[in-house]
Amino acid sequence: MKKLLKFSTSGFTLIELLLVITIIVIVIGVAAVSYTTVLRNSRNAQRKSDLQKISQALEAFYSDNKYYPSSPDLVGCLTGSSCTLVNGKPSTNVYVQSLPADPQGSSSDYQYLPNKDSTFPGVDWQGYSLTALKYEPVPSPYTVVGPTH
């Protein structure tokens, strides 16, 4: 008498397994792209907030001195540590405890450029621009231009 072999029909076929694995890989890929986008947007929001904080400190400095600090004196003038003032009086005011650092670097990743205004002869630094050099995507920096007084 011959014995009949019975094959089990329970389980998954190779096609079903490949289909499920493909779907899982697609979902993970979409989630990874979304996650990196959220991280990039949060870093950019922090950069904008940092530039606003520096801008507010610069406006407070301008309110007291009627000009903006020169580039080398920016940190000293805003933190009250050391500042070369045009009018000669020492500045002891603290406008910001420390300059904020870029989320992926240092405070040197923010560029400050004072602007001279030729309409006010003899008075320097009547405007400024602040730029986040590491703004993402990389080829497009974010710039805040201060008012010209």
Salt bridges, closest charged atoms under 4 A:
GLU59 OE1 - HIS149 NE2 3.49
ASP102 OD1 - ARG47 NE 2.67
ASP109 OD2 - LYS134 NZ 3.59
GLU136 OE1 - ARG43 NH2 2.76
GLU136 OE2 - ARG47 NH1 3.00
